């Protein structure tokens, strides 16, 4: 359970950091947006090291499902676009995959 909380925190930091760059490049915001963007991206990278996994690749693979779901939540909460049934179905598949990767009985 701790890993999923860390993953969602990492996703929020990554999406927020990337959005700051998006705002600067695509929305014409000030270059000052790059400061919190860079800090958020560094926070994202640091949070991923807290996941209970012996292998970085497996931790990153499982994170993918959480990231996709979080991006759709961002789409809804920040951009005001409600995810449709295809978005939700895809997110459910991704979360199932992330759970299999993270919780599966892997060989050492």
DOVEX-664202 format. One record per residue: residue in one letter; x negated, y negated, z negated of N, C-alpha, C, CB in turn. Coordinates in steps of 0.1 Angstrom, whole numbers, padded with zeros to 4 digits, always signed. Glycine has a CB too. Example, Ala and Ser with C-alpha at 12.3 -4.5 7.8 and 13.67 -1.06 7.14 Angstrom:
<atoms>
A-0132+0057-0078-0123+0045-0078-0132+0033-0078-0113+0045-0090/S-0128+0022-0071-0137+0011-0071-0129+0000-0079-0141+0006-0057/
</atoms>
This chain:
<atoms>
X-0008+0012+0000+0000+0000+0000-0009-0013+0000+0009+0000-0012/X-0020-0012-0008-0029-0024-0008-0034-0027+0006-0041-0021-0017/X-0037-0017+0014-0042-0019+0027-0032-0027+0036-0045-0006+0034/X-0019-0024+0035-0009-0031+0043-0008-0045+0039+0005-0024+0041/X-0009-0048+0026-0009-0062+0021-0021-0070+0026-0009-0062+0005/X-0033-0063+0026-0045-0069+0031-0043-0072+0046-0057-0061+0028/X-0038-0062+0053-0036-0063+0068-0027-0075+0071-0030-0050+0073/X-0016-0076+0064-0007-0087+0067-0013-0101+0064+0006-0086+0059/X-0021-0101+0053-0028-0114+0050-0038-0117+0061-0036-0112+0037/X-0045-0106+0066-0055-0108+0077-0048-0113+0090-0063-0095+0080/X-0036-0107+0092-0029-0111+0104-0024-0125+0103-0016-0101+0106/X-0019-0129+0092-0015-0143+0090-0027-0153+0093-0009-0146+0076/X-0039-0149+0087-0051-0157+0089-0055-0158+0104-0062-0152+0080/X-0055-0146+0110-0059-0146+0124-0050-0153+0133-0060-0131+0129/X-0037-0151+0131-0027-0158+0140-0028-0173+0137-0013-0153+0137/X-0029-0177+0124-0030-0191+0121-0042-0198+0127-0030-0193+0106/X-0053-0190+0126-0066-0195+0132-0065-0197+0147-0077-0186+0128/X-0060-0186+0154-0058-0187+0168-0048-0198+0172-0054-0173+0173/X-0038-0199+0164-0028-0210+0168-0034-0224+0167-0016-0209+0158/X-0043-0226+0157-0050-0239+0156-0058-0242+0169-0059-0239+0144/X-0064-0232+0175-0072-0234+0187-0062-0236+0199-0080-0221+0190/X-0051-0228+0198-0040-0230+0209-0035-0245+0208-0028-0220+0206/X-0032-0249+0196-0027-0263+0194-0037-0273+0200-0024-0266+0179/X-0050-0271+0197-0060-0281+0202-0060-0280+0218-0073-0277+0196/X-0061-0268+0223-0063-0267+0238-0051-0269+0246-0070-0254+0241/X-0040-0263+0241-0028-0263+0249-0017-0273+0245-0021-0249+0248/X-0018-0278+0233-0007-0287+0228-0013-0301+0226-0001-0283+0216/X-0026-0303+0229-0032-0316+0228-0034-0322+0214-0024-0326+0236/X-0035-0313+0205-0037-0317+0191-0052-0321+0189-0034-0306+0181/X-0055-0328+0178-0068-0333+0175-0078-0322+0174-0068-0341+0162/X-0091-0325+0176-0102-0315+0174-0103-0311+0159-0115-0320+0179/X-0097-0319+0150-0097-0315+0136-0090-0302+0133-0091-0327+0128/X-0081-0298+0142-0074-0286+0141-0084-0274+0141-0063-0284+0152/X-0096-0276+0147-0106-0265+0148-0112-0262+0134-0117-0269+0158/X-0112-0271+0125-0117-0268+0112-0109-0258+0104-0118-0281+0103/X-0096-0260+0102-0089-0249+0096-0088-0237+0104-0074-0254+0092/X-0088-0238+0117-0088-0227+0126-0100-0218+0124-0087-0231+0141/X-0112-0224+0123-0124-0216+0121-0124-0210+0107-0136-0225+0122/X-0119-0217+0097-0119-0211+0083-0109-0200+0083-0114-0222+0073/X-0098-0201+0089-0088-0190+0089-0093-0178+0096-0075-0195+0096/X-0100-0180+0107-0106-0168+0114-0117-0161+0106-0112-0172+0128/X-0125-0169+0098-0135-0163+0089-0128-0156+0078-0144-0174+0084/X-0117-0161+0073-0109-0154+0063-0103-0141+0068-0097-0163+0058/X-0098-0141+0080-0093-0129+0087-0104-0118+0087-0089-0132+0101/X-0116-0122+0091-0127-0112+0092-0131-0106+0078-0139-0118+0099/X-0131-0115+0068-0134-0111+0055-0124-0102+0049-0136-0123+0046/X-0111-0105+0051-0100-0096+0046-0101-0082+0052-0087-0103+0049/X-0104-0081+0064-0105-0067+0070-0115-0058+0063-0108-0068+0085/X-0125-0064+0057-0135-0056+0049-0129-0050+0036-0148-0064+0046/X-0118-0055+0032-0112-0051+0020-0103-0038+0021-0104-0062+0013/X-0101-0034+0034-0092-0023+0036-0098-0010+0032-0088-0022+0051/X-0090-0001+0026-0096+0012+0021-0098+0021+0033-0086+0018+0011/X-0109+0020+0039-0113+0029+0051-0128+0030+0051-0108+0023+0064/X-0133+0042+0054-0147+0044+0055-0153+0040+0068-0150+0059+0052/X-0144+0038+0078-0149+0034+0091-0142+0021+0096-0145+0046+0101/X-0150+0012+0101-0146-0001+0106-0136+0001+0118-0157-0010+0110/X-0140+0010+0127-0131+0012+0139-0117+0017+0135-0138+0022+0148/X-0116+0025+0125-0103+0030+0121-0095+0019+0114-0105+0042+0112/X-0102+0011+0106-0095+0000+0100-0090-0010+0110-0105-0007+0090/X-0098-0013+0120-0094-0022+0131-0082-0016+0139-0105-0026+0140/X-0083-0004+0142-0072+0003+0150-0059+0002+0143-0076+0017+0153/X-0059+0006+0130-0047+0005+0122-0042-0009+0121-0049+0011+0108/X-0051-0019+0120-0047-0033+0119-0039-0037+0131-0059-0041+0118/X-0041-0031+0143-0035-0035+0155-0019-0035+0154-0039-0027+0166/X-0014-0025+0148+0001-0024+0146+0006-0035+0137+0004-0011+0140/X-0001-0038+0126+0003-0049+0117+0002-0062+0124-0006-0048+0104/X-0009-0064+0132-0010-0077+0139+0001-0079+0149-0024-0077+0147/X+0005-0069+0156+0016-0071+0166+0029-0075+0159+0018-0058+0174/X+0032-0068+0148+0044-0071+0140+0043-0085+0135+0046-0061+0129/X+0032-0089+0129+0030-0102+0124+0031-0113+0134+0017-0103+0116/X+0026-0110+0146+0027-0120+0157+0042-0122+0161+0019-0115+0169/X+0050-0112+0161+0064-0113+0164+0071-0121+0153+0071-0100+0166/X+0067-0119+0140+0073-0127+0129+0069-0142+0131+0068-0122+0115/X+0056-0144+0135+0052-0158+0138+0060-0164+0149+0037-0158+0141/X+0062-0156+0159+0070-0161+0171+0084-0166+0166+0072-0150+0181/X+0090-0159+0157+0103-0162+0151+0102-0174+0142+0109-0150+0145/X+0093-0173+0132+0093-0183+0121+0087-0196+0125+0085-0177+0109/X+0076-0196+0133+0070-0208+0137+0074-0214+0150+0055-0206+0137/X+0076-0205+0160+0079-0210+0173+0094-0210+0176+0072-0201+0183/X+0102-0204+0167+0116-0205+0168+0122-0196+0179+0120-0219+0171/X+0115-0186+0183+0120-0176+0193+0123-0163+0186+0109-0175+0205/X+0135-0159+0187+0139-0147+0180+0135-0134+0188+0154-0146+0178/X+0127-0125+0182+0123-0113+0189+0136-0105+0194+0114-0104+0181/X+0135-0099+0206+0146-0091+0211+0144-0076+0207+0147-0093+0226/X+0153-0068+0212+0153-0054+0208+0140-0047+0213+0165-0047+0213/X+0135-0052+0224+0123-0046+0230+0111-0049+0221+0120-0050+0244/X+0110-0062+0216+0100-0066+0207+0100-0057+0194+0101-0081+0204/X+0112-0056+0189+0114-0049+0176+0111-0034+0178+0128-0050+0171/X+0115-0028+0189+0112-0014+0192+0097-0012+0193+0119-0009+0204/X+0091-0021+0201+0076-0020+0202+0069-0021+0189+0071-0030+0212/X+0073-0031+0181+0067-0033+0168+0069-0020+0159+0073-0045+0161/X+0080-0014+0160+0082-0002+0152+0073+0009+0156+0097+0003+0153/X+0071+0011+0169+0061+0021+0174+0047+0018+0169+0062+0021+0189/X+0044+0005+0170+0030+0001+0166+0028+0004+0151+0028-0013+0169/X+0038+0001+0143+0037+0003+0128+0036+0018+0125+0049-0003+0121/X+0043+0026+0133+0042+0041+0131+0028+0045+0134+0052+0048+0140/X+0023+0040+0145+0009+0043+0149-0001+0039+0138+0006+0037+0162/X+0001+0027+0133-0009+0022+0123-0008+0030+0111-0005+0007+0120/X+0004+0034+0107+0005+0043+0095-0002+0057+0097+0020+0045+0091/X+0000+0062+0109-0007+0075+0112-0022+0074+0111-0002+0080+0126/X-0027+0063+0117-0041+0061+0116-0046+0058+0102-0045+0049+0125/X-0039+0050+0095-0044+0046+0082-0042+0057+0071-0037+0034+0077/X-0031+0064+0072-0027+0074+0061-0030+0088+0065-0013+0072+0058/X-0034+0091+0077-0036+0105+0081-0048+0111+0074-0038+0105+0096/X-0047+0125+0073-0058+0132+0066-0070+0134+0075-0053+0146+0062/X-0079+0124+0076-0090+0124+0085-0101+0132+0079-0095+0110+0088/X-0109+0138+0088-0121+0146+0084-0132+0135+0080-0126+0156+0095/X-0140+0139+0071-0151+0130+0067-0162+0128+0077-0157+0134+0054/
</atoms>
